[in-house]
Amino acid sequence: MVVRRRARALLLPLGLYAASILAVGYFLREAESGSRGLQAKRALKIQAYNLQQELDAAKADRAEWERRVALLRSDQIDRDLLEERARIVLGRVHPNDVVIINP
């Protein structure tokens, strides 16, 4: 009887400690590598950074095109830009131009 009480008094706290250590270990592992853990957060930050870079490049490209369109639409048309567009559309070249044809 006394041995059982001592064993129970010793094993019950050890079992509870072991169960709590296992539970804490499980939650720590999930916090690090789970679907919403720290590794997933790092991956999302990298993806957000890449998308931000792509957005900045698209905004710069759009600003450049808006500037070029504004030059064509204004009262004073930029002669160089008009000549460039006319050559592209008509397929003509200036006699002094060097033409390189890619096969």
N, C-alpha and C positions, 0 to 999 in steps of 0.2 A: 503494500500500500504506500509506504513512504517512498519507495523507489519510483513508483508511478507518478506520485505528486512531484518529485524532483525532476523526473524526465519531462513531465508535462510543463512544469514551471520553466524548464530550460528550452525545450523544443518549441513551445508556443511562441515565445518572443523571437526565436531564431527563424521560425517559419514566417512570421509577420515581417521581420526585417528582410528576409529573402524575397518575399512577395513584393514588398515596397521597392526594393532595389531593382527587381525585374520590371516593375511598372515604370519607374523613373527612367531606366535604361531604354525601354521601348519608346517613351515619349521623347527622349533626347535623340534617339535615332530618327524618329519621324520628323522632329524639328530640323534636323540637318539634311536628310535626304528624301523626305516625303514629297508628295505632289505640291505641297504649299510650303516647303521648307526653304532653308537658306540656299541650297543649290538651285532650286527653281527660281528663287528671287534673283540670283546672280544671272541666270540665263535670261530672265525677262529684262533685266537692266541692259544686258548686251544687245538684246533684240531691239529694245527701245532706242539705244544709242545708234544702232545701224539704221533704223527707220528714220531717226531724226536727221542723220547725215543725208539719207536719200531725199527727205523732204527739203532740206536746205539746198541740195543740188537742183531739185525740181523748181524751187522758188527762184533761184538764180537764173535758170534756163528760161523760166516764164518772164522774168523781168527783162532779160535780153530780147526775147521775142516781142514783148510789149513795146520796148524802145524802138525796135526796128519797124514795127507796124505803125507806131506814132510818126516815124520819119516819113512813111509812105502816105499817111493820111493828112498830114499838116498842109497848111497853105503853101509853105515853101518846101517842096519835095527835094530830098537829098539826091542830087544828080548821080552820085556814085552808086547809091543803093538802087536807084531806078535803072541805071545802066546794067548793073549786075543782074537784076531780076529779068530785064528784057532779054539779055543774052541767054539766060537759063531757059526762059520760056520759049524763045524763038529758036534756040539751038544755034545761034550765030556767035562768031568770035571776031575780035578786032584784028586787023591785019598784022599788028605788031605783037600779038599775044603768042605765047608758046603753049601749045596744046600737047598734053601727055595723055595718051589713050591707054587705058588699062585693058588687057585682053581678057 
